[in-house]
């Protein structure tokens, strides 16, 4: 890697106009890379947090008491007559 850099700089040693803004361009690229890395880290943190919230919410739903059947089931629509019965979804 060092040999490659030395070769590239040596090729432009006689042409100072091309080397004039080299340091500024290098630091600009370094800061761009750092910003990309930070964005990736934030993205991973957001995904991990949303996964944790989803798992916690699902866990709380499992602990919630199930509703008991009502005594007023006589007045409910029959599940066999539901338009969703053909799809296998209980009505």
FENBEL-V331886 format. One record per helix or strand. SS is the DSSP state (H for helix, E for strand). FROM is the first residue (numbers start at 0). LEN is the number of residues. If there is no record, write none. Layout:
# FENBEL-V331886
((SS:FROM:LEN) (SS:FROM:LEN))
This chain:
# FENBEL-V331886
((H:1:10) (H:15:4) (H:21:42) (H:72:3) (H:78:3) (H:84:3))
